[in-house]
Amino acid sequence: MRVILSAIVLGWMLPLAAWAAPAAVVEGLQMPAWLEHGGQRMALNVGMTLGSGDVIHTGTGARVLLRLEEGSHVKLGEEADLDLATLEPPADEQGVFRGVLKVLKGAFRFTTSAIGKARARDIEASVAAVTIGIRGTDVWGKAAPDRDFVVLIEGRIDIRRGDEAQQTMGDPLTVFMAPKGAPVLPVTPVNMDDLKVWAQETELQEGQGIIGADGGWIAYLASYRDHAVAGRALARLTGAGYAATLSTAEIGGQSWSRVGIAGFATRADAEAIAGRLGGEFGFTSPWVGR
């Protein structure tokens, strides 16, 4: 079987793959999700490399896991918008990684890895109107309709809303709460039951369509004799935030064009997407394979 990536995915990934040190890489994903780059909007996929000015959007039930060049991870929940306003890797490992991350909507988590803690960084994140000066740390935040709030899980951050006075949060498991149209509340210990629920908003959900670099399962959604019809089905899926591809199969001396999504971590992940998209897009007989 010969796999043919859609032209838009090839056009995006090949030039960026040549970068010696990409500023950020997509490591994990639950679709639907989109990338805006240079005025173009396309389906996000694992392995894509990202840079300054790229914007990520997620749909219902989606999750995104990014790895920054300096070793930290950024997680994004469903119905979220993340503007990677500035991502500037240094010329060498002794330099300073500079970044500005803007969470316009939804939940995110920033976690510094053990290796990343040894790297120099100057990263500022914002959750709507709340600005965070990040040091080596683990922080969760959300831009919600009624409030913007940030939980310090580990480390130390400087935080403020708009032009209000800056505060320093140094106690782990504390929360900064900024209700819309009301004064900022005092920093208090976070309710651990609340934190468990919030944390799941940014975690990849097992069996719900996780795609990773080592995923070997494929959700085949449809098979067509007419390549043009297959191409239209592919365009519908990619426009809806699903990084589908086309592949060809020879069966009984006839060539078939298959529309599918590859890279699922488990069979259950592939089956979850095959079932969901079969109903949503009217594919009558989706199946999974390796």
C-alpha positions in Angstrom: 0.0 0.0 0.0 1.3 3.4 -0.9 0.5 6.4 1.3 0.0 9.8 -0.2 0.0 12.8 2.1 -2.3 15.6 1.1 -0.5 18.4 -0.6 -1.2 20.9 2.1 0.4 18.7 4.8 3.5 18.0 2.6 3.9 21.6 1.8 3.9 22.5 5.5 6.0 19.7 7.0 8.9 19.3 4.5 10.4 22.8 4.7 10.1 23.0 8.4 11.6 19.5 8.9 14.9 21.0 7.6 15.2 23.3 10.7 18.0 22.3 12.9 16.2 23.3 16.1 12.5 23.9 15.7 11.0 26.2 18.2 8.2 23.8 19.0 6.9 20.4 17.9 3.5 18.8 18.1 4.0 15.6 20.2 0.5 14.5 20.9 -3.0 15.3 19.7 -6.7 14.6 19.9 -8.5 16.1 17.0 -10.2 18.3 15.8 -7.5 20.9 15.9 -6.2 23.6 13.4 -3.1 25.5 12.8 -3.1 29.1 11.5 0.2 30.0 9.8 0.9 32.9 7.4 -2.8 33.5 6.8 -3.5 29.8 6.0 -5.6 27.5 8.2 -5.0 23.7 8.1 -5.5 20.6 10.2 -2.9 20.2 12.9 -1.0 17.0 13.0 1.7 15.3 15.2 5.2 16.1 14.0 4.4 19.6 12.7 7.0 22.1 13.7 5.9 25.6 14.9 7.3 29.0 15.2 6.6 32.6 16.1 3.1 33.8 15.1 1.5 30.4 14.7 -1.9 30.1 16.3 -3.5 26.8 17.4 -7.2 26.2 17.7 -8.9 23.2 19.2 -12.4 21.9 18.9 -14.8 19.9 21.0 -13.0 17.1 22.9 -9.6 18.0 21.5 -6.2 18.1 23.3 -2.8 19.2 22.1 0.7 18.5 23.5 3.6 20.6 22.4 7.3 20.4 23.2 9.3 23.6 23.2 12.9 23.5 22.0 14.2 24.2 25.6 12.4 21.0 26.9 9.2 22.3 28.4 5.8 21.0 27.5 2.6 23.0 26.7 -0.8 21.3 26.9 -4.0 22.7 25.5 -7.5 21.7 26.2 -10.7 21.7 24.1 -12.3 24.8 22.6 -9.1 26.7 23.1 -7.0 29.3 21.2 -3.2 29.6 21.7 -1.2 32.3 20.0 2.5 31.4 19.9 3.4 35.0 19.6 7.1 34.6 20.1 9.2 31.5 20.0 12.9 32.3 19.7 15.4 29.4 20.3 18.9 30.4 21.1 21.8 29.8 18.8 23.3 27.3 21.2 22.3 25.5 24.5 24.0 28.1 26.6 21.7 30.8 25.2 18.3 31.9 26.4 15.1 30.6 24.9 12.6 33.5 24.6 8.9 33.0 24.3 5.5 34.7 24.6 2.5 32.4 24.8 -1.0 33.9 24.7 -3.9 31.7 25.8 -6.9 33.6 24.2 -9.5 31.0 25.2 -9.6 27.7 27.1 -7.3 25.8 29.4 -3.5 25.2 29.2 -0.7 23.8 31.2 3.0 24.6 31.1 5.5 22.1 32.6 9.2 22.3 32.7 11.0 18.9 32.2 13.9 17.8 34.4 16.2 18.5 31.4 14.5 21.8 30.7 15.1 23.1 34.2 18.8 23.4 33.3 18.1 25.6 30.3 17.9 29.3 30.4 14.5 30.7 29.4 12.6 33.9 29.4 9.0 32.9 28.9 5.9 35.0 29.4 2.4 33.5 29.2 -0.9 35.2 29.3 -4.4 33.8 30.1 -6.7 36.4 28.5 -5.9 39.5 30.6 -3.7 37.7 33.2 0.1 37.8 32.5 2.5 35.2 34.0 6.2 35.5 34.2 7.3 31.8 34.0 10.4 30.5 35.7 11.1 26.7 36.0 7.7 25.6 37.0 4.4 23.7 36.5 1.4 26.0 36.0 -2.2 25.5 34.9 -4.5 28.2 33.7 -7.8 28.9 32.0 -9.4 31.8 30.1 -13.1 31.1 30.9 -16.1 33.2 30.0 -16.6 34.3 33.6 -13.1 34.4 35.0 -9.4 34.0 34.2 -7.5 31.9 36.7 -4.1 30.3 37.2 -3.0 27.5 39.5 0.7 27.2 40.6 1.4 23.5 40.9 5.2 23.8 41.4 7.8 26.5 41.2 7.4 30.3 41.2 5.7 32.8 39.0 5.1 36.6 38.8 1.5 37.3 37.9 -0.8 40.3 37.3 -4.0 41.3 35.6 -3.8 44.2 33.2 -2.3 47.2 34.9 -3.0 46.0 38.4 -0.2 45.4 40.9 2.0 42.4 40.2 2.1 39.5 42.7 4.6 36.7 43.2 3.3 33.2 43.7 5.8 31.0 45.4 3.7 28.6 47.3 2.8 25.4 45.4 -0.9 24.4 44.9 -2.2 27.9 45.2 -4.7 29.7 42.8 -4.9 33.2 41.4 -8.6 34.0 40.6 -9.6 37.0 38.4 -13.4 37.2 37.9 -14.5 39.2 34.9 -15.7 42.7 35.9 -14.7 42.3 39.5 -11.5 42.7 41.6 -8.8 40.0 41.7 -9.3 37.7 44.6 -6.5 37.0 47.2 -4.2 34.0 46.3 -5.4 31.0 48.3 -4.7 27.3 48.5 -6.4 25.4 45.6 -9.1 22.9 46.3 -7.5 19.6 45.4 -10.8 18.2 44.1 -11.2 21.1 41.8 -7.6 20.8 40.6 -8.1 17.1 39.7 -11.0 18.0 37.5 -9.3 21.0 35.9 -6.1 19.1 35.2 -8.0 16.5 33.2 -9.1 19.3 30.8 -5.5 19.5 29.4 -4.6 15.8 29.5 -4.8 13.4 26.5 -7.7 11.0 27.2 -6.9 7.3 26.7 -9.1 5.6 24.1 -10.6 8.9 22.8 -8.5 9.3 19.7 -4.9 10.0 20.9 -2.4 10.4 18.0 1.4 10.2 18.8 4.7 9.9 16.9 4.9 6.2 17.6 1.2 5.4 17.0 0.7 2.5 14.6 -3.1 2.3 14.2 -5.0 3.7 11.3 -8.7 4.6 11.2 -9.9 4.0 7.6 -13.0 6.0 7.0 -13.9 5.2 3.4 -12.6 3.7 0.1 -13.4 5.0 -3.4 -12.8 3.9 -6.9 -13.0 7.6 -8.0 -9.9 9.5 -6.8 -11.6 12.8 -7.2 -14.4 11.7 -4.8 -11.8 10.6 -2.3 -10.1 14.0 -2.6 -13.3 15.8 -1.8 -13.9 13.6 1.3 -10.3 14.4 2.3 -10.9 18.1 2.0 -14.0 17.9 4.1 -12.1 16.2 6.9 -9.0 18.4 6.9 -11.2 21.5 6.8 -13.0 20.2 9.9 -9.6 19.8 11.8 -8.8 16.2 11.1 -5.4 15.5 9.6 -6.5 12.8 7.2 -4.5 11.3 4.3 -5.1 9.4 1.1 -3.6 6.0 0.4 -4.0 3.6 -2.5 -4.7 -0.1 -2.4 -4.8 -2.7 -5.2 -7.7 -5.1 -4.8 -8.6 -7.6 -7.5 -6.6 -5.7 -10.0 -8.4 -2.5 -9.2 -7.0 0.6 -7.6 -8.9 2.1 -4.6 -8.3 5.4 -2.9 -8.7 5.2 0.9 -9.3 8.1 3.2 -7.9 7.6 6.7 -6.2 9.0 9.7 -2.9 7.4 10.9 -0.9 7.5 14.1 -3.4 6.4 16.7 -1.8 5.1 19.9 -4.1 2.1 20.4 -6.8 0.3 18.6 -9.4 1.8 20.9 -8.2 5.3 19.9 -8.6 4.5 16.2 -12.0 2.9 16.8 -13.2 5.9 18.7 -12.5 8.2 15.8 -13.7 5.8 13.2 -17.0 5.5 14.9 -17.4 9.2 15.6 -16.5 10.4 12.1 -18.5 7.7 10.5 -21.6 9.2 12.1 -20.6 12.8 11.7 -19.6 12.6 8.0 -21.8 9.8 6.8 -19.1 7.2 6.2 -21.0 3.9 6.2 -18.3 1.3 6.9 -15.2 2.7 8.6 -12.6 0.2 9.9 -9.2 0.2 11.6 -5.9 -1.5 10.8 -2.2 -1.2 11.2 
